[in-house]
Amino acid sequence: MRACIISTGDELLLGFSRNTTGPYLVQRLAALGIRVTALVTVGDKKEDLAAALRDAWSRHEVIIITGGLGPTADDITVETVAAELGLPLELDEASLVAIEQFFAHRGQPMPAANRKQAYLPRGARAIPNPIGTAPGALLEKDGRILFLFPGPPRELVPMFEQWGEPYLKEKLAAPGSVVKCRFLRVFGLGEAAIQERIADLFARQDVRIAFNATKEDIVLRLAAEGDREEKVEAALAEVEEEIRRRLGLHVFGSDDETLPGVVASLLQERGFTLALAESCTGGMIGRRITSVPGISRHFLYGFVTYSNEAKEKFLGVKKETLERYGAVSAETAAEMAAGARQAGGADCALAITGIAGPGGGTPEKPVGLVYIGLAVPEGVFVRRFLFAGDREGIRSLAASAALNMLRRYLIEGADSPAIGARMM
């Protein structure tokens, strides 16, 4: 099956909001074996949405439209779809009751404008929204499957996973057709380097391999299709094992695993505690690691020491170190890590200092230069990185690189080649 995702909203088209639901749906559909061949963003004009729907209808079996299901005048998805497909709008009584109950539960009268959200194209089935007032919709017509979902991820995600995904799985469960996907997550190698190591595996006919590079890692998608589940699973397992053998510890996880989650599990296994000292990343590592449930048993504290004065006051970085080597240096990163570890008696500490840009770089210390320090019982180690990209990309890569250094230490110990040179 081929799919098209149409995201609506002037805020997306003009760049005021990031489109996170599109990439999310691409990954979830890929896991089902559905290939997304178009990801389209349109504004809040009926003619633009209608044109996008016509094009998608001509080339895809699955179309998902997100956004534009609210009660205001610029929410035009339902009426545009109904007009384009030649279907009248009809009141869905169950949806109207759910919207009324939404407001009643909050002790508020339902505004008249919200009644609009209970109307669906004839033949469409409502998809309940457990969080908001906008129901989704599912419509099958002319051999096409059309979904309408609200735009906000907190509404779309549970609706898709509870109703959309199971429906598509059932549709795909045709006799003699088994589709399986697996995702391998890689850090520390670029796409070209990965491809060089696994180039011959792309020639296999039974397992397809595709790349997806994010700001945090590179995801390898393995997809296999066949007439028997055990045969498909065996092919996937064989290719996964070979990729892991060739890429080694650059593969840090699979499927929904994340780098912070893997690090948290390793801290738990070792019984280690962690402290952080961040400069250019401004707390980004702390935000990522605290997204893992249960991490409070292992993450003790974090310092965001952006200024030299803060580095001296809270981490004990020597003034002469800053004057001689600069804030962005291996020496400063080492003292930051050592100071963070000592401040509260953590087993290990990570420190980051760098130049995220866009300004501040010099020929000797260009934008993208980052030093990461790791203080552990065996000593303090520092590794130099030079990242490319914009400010946010550099900061994101630096945070991932720091977590990856800690991961490699927790697996391989102080002899790991990934943790850099010993400084102290």
DAQUI-V394461 format. One line per field, one symbol per residue. ss: DSSP state (a for helix, b for strand, c for the rest). phi: phi as a letter, one per 30 degrees, with the letter a starting at -180 (. if undefined). psi: psi as a letter, one per 20 degrees, with the letter a starting at -180 (. if undefined). A space follows every 50 residues. Layout:
ss: ???
phi: ???
psi: ???
//
This chain:
ss: cbbbbbbbcaaaaccccccaaaaaaaaaaaacccbbbbbbbbcccaaaaa aaaaaaaaaccbbbbbccccccccccaaaaaaaaacccbbbcaaaaaaaa aaaaaccccccaaaaaaabbbcccbbbccccccccbbbbbbccbbbbbbc ccaaaaaaaaaaaaaaaaaaaacccccbbbbbbbbbccccaaaaaaaaaa aaacccbbbbbbbccccbbbbbbbbbccaaaaaaaaaaaaaaaaaaaaaa bbbbccccaaaaaaaaaaaacccbbbbbcccccaaaaaacccccaaacbb bbbbcccaaaaaaaacccaaaaaaaccccaaaaaaaaaaaaaaacccbbb bbbbccccccccccccccbbbbbbbbccbbbbbbbbccccaaaaaaaaaa aaaaaaaaaaaaaaacaaacbbcc
phi: .cbbcccckedddcidbddcdeeddeddddddiccdcabccbdccedddd ddddddddbbcbbbccjicdccddccddddddddcicddbdcdddddddd dedddcibdddedddeddcbdejdcdcdcdccccddabbcahicccccbd deedcdedddddbdddddddddddeibbbbbbcccbbjbddddddedbed ddddccbccbcbccdcacccccbbbacbddddddddddddddddddchdd dcabhcdbddddddddedddiccbbbbccddhjddedddddceidddbcd abcccdcddddddcciddddddddcjdcadddddddddddddebiddbbc bbbacdidcjdbedbdejdbcccbcbedkcbbbcbbcckdeddddddddd ddddededddccidddddcicdcb
psi: qqqppopqphhghijhqpnhhghghgghhhhijpooipoppqalpghggg ghggghhiiqhppppqrkjairhjnjgghgggghjkpqpqpohhhgghgg hghhhjkqqpqhhihhijpqqpiqpqoqoigaioqaqppppkjqppqpqq gphhggghgghhggghghghhilqpjoppqqqpppqqiprgghghhhkgh iiiqhipppqqoprihappppppqqaipghgghhgghgggghghghicjh oiaqdjqqghgggghhgggikqqqqqopehikjhgggghiippjihihog rqpnnhrhghggghikpqhhghhghrhnrhgghghggghgghhjkqhqqq qppaoiaiaiqrhhnrpippppqoprhiapqqppqoqqarghgggghggg hghhggghghgiaijpiijaqph.
//
